Structures are given as C-alpha cells and as structure tokens.
Amino acid sequence: MDDEEELKARLEEMKIEHRDMDVIIEQLLDTPPVDFVRLQRLKKRKLVLRDSIAKIESMLIPDIIA
C-alpha cells in the first residue's frame, strides 16, 4: 500500500509539472525572439511526462479479469 501512495504522490507531481510546461511553452511563444531549440526541448519533456503519467495511471488501475 505504501508503494501505491508513493505512485499517487509522484503522479500528482508529474501532472502539476505537465500543466506548468503548458504555461512555460505559452510564455516562450509570446516573447520574441522565440528560442526554438528550447521550445522543442520543452515539448519533448512534456511528451515524456504525458507518457509517464499514462504509465503510472495504468499501474494504479487494478487488473480486472473479465
């Protein structure tokens, strides 16, 4: 049960970081000149976060045998 709580806490941290990435990317786009290398890195990090979030969420869902 302790591992589940740790996963839930990590999941929440990752969701917050993912939302923060939206804000950072938007601010970067709104302030010229746009640093496209940094923008690509941020977008890639956001995709990695999304994949990690999905993985943890699937780990937290109990297996149901139909």
C-alpha positions in Angstrom: 0.0 0.0 0.0 2.9 2.3 0.7 4.1 1.9 -2.9 0.6 2.9 -4.2 0.7 6.1 -2.1 4.2 6.9 -3.5 2.9 6.4 -7.0 -0.1 8.6 -6.4 2.1 11.4 -5.0 4.5 11.1 -7.9 1.6 11.1 -10.3 0.3 14.3 -8.8 3.7 16.0 -9.1 4.0 14.9 -12.7 0.6 16.3 -13.5 1.5 19.6 -11.9 4.8 19.7 -13.9 2.9 18.9 -17.1 0.5 21.8 -16.5 3.4 24.1 -15.7 5.0 23.1 -19.0 1.9 24.5 -20.8 2.4 27.9 -19.2 6.2 27.9 -19.9 5.7 27.0 -23.5 2.9 29.6 -23.9 5.2 32.3 -22.4 8.1 31.3 -24.6 5.9 31.6 -27.7 4.6 35.1 -26.6 8.0 36.6 -26.0 10.0 37.1 -29.3 12.5 36.1 -30.3 11.4 32.5 -29.9 14.1 30.1 -28.9 13.0 27.1 -31.0 15.6 24.7 -29.5 14.4 25.4 -26.0 10.8 25.1 -27.3 11.5 21.7 -28.8 13.1 20.5 -25.6 10.2 21.7 -23.5 7.7 20.0 -25.8 9.7 16.8 -25.8 9.9 16.9 -21.9 6.1 17.4 -21.9 5.5 14.3 -24.1 7.8 12.3 -21.8 5.8 13.4 -18.8 2.5 12.6 -20.6 3.7 9.0 -21.3 5.0 8.6 -17.7 1.6 9.9 -16.4 -0.2 7.3 -18.5 2.1 4.5 -17.4 1.6 5.3 -13.7 -2.2 5.7 -14.1 -2.3 2.2 -15.7 -0.3 0.8 -12.8 -2.8 2.2 -10.3 -5.8 0.7 -12.1 -6.4 -2.8 -10.8 -6.4 -5.6 -13.3 -10.0 -6.9 -13.8 -10.4 -10.3 -15.3 -13.5 -10.4 -17.5 
